[in-house]
Amino acid sequence: MTDQTPSMLDLVIELHKPLDRLGPGSAESTNRALDFVEGLGSMERVLDLGCGTGAQTMTLAERISGSIKGIDLFSDFVDELNA
């Protein structure tokens, strides 16, 4: 018989997956931070570390015409972003 009990990590992932934003902040705070960066153009490359399900990644995509790569420790979250 195998143990079917989910790990604490599995439970944390399942708890957070349906949320729109997995951490503090808002679209407004992301945009405000971008206002401090001058000269964003089509050649910019942005790395969104800890992107979660991509709430801030999508806000970045609205403001930046360059490429954006979202990376997160939990592949389930990145799968949600990619969907």
N, C-alpha and C positions, 0 to 999 in steps of 0.2 A: 504494500500500500504506500502511495506517495503522499507527501505532505502538501496539501492544497492551500495552506494558510498563506495569504499574501504578506509580503514583507512590509515593513513600515514605509520603505521607499515607494513600493507599489501603491500603497494607500495614499501617500502624499501626491503622487503623480495623478492618480484617479480623482482626488479631491480638487486639484488645480486645473486639470484639462479643460473643463467647460467654461472656465473664467475668461473674460475678454482680456484682462490684464493680470499678469502673474506677479506683479510687484508694484511698488509705489510709483506715482507719477501720473501723467496724463498727456494727451496730445498737445495741450497748451504748454506744458513744461518741456516737452521735446522740442517744440517749435521755438520756445524761448531760448533754449540752449543753442539751437542752430543759428539764431539771430546773432550770436557772438562770433560765429565763424564766417570770415569774409572770403569771397571769391569762389564759392562752390560752383562747379561747372559740370559739364558732361564727362569730363575725364576723371572725376573723383571716384575713389573706391572707398567704401565704408564697410567696416567690420562691426557687426552688432553682436558683441559677446554676451551670452546669456539672454538670447533673444526671446526665450520662452515661446509662446504661441504667436508672437510677432506683432503685438499692438504697436509698439514704438517703431518696429521695422516698417510697417505700412505707413506710418506718419513720415518716416524718413523718405520712403519711396515717393511720397507726394511732393517733397521739397527738393530732392536730389535726382538729377537726370543721369548720374553715373551709375556704377554697379554697387549693389549692396549684398553682402553675404551675412546671413544670420547663422550663428552657431550656439548650440546649447548642449549642456551635459546630458540632457534627457531627450533622446531621439523621438519619443512620442510627441513632445512639444513641437519639434521641428517638422515632424510629419503633419501636424495640425496646421502649421504655418504654410507649408507647401500645398496643402489641400485648398 
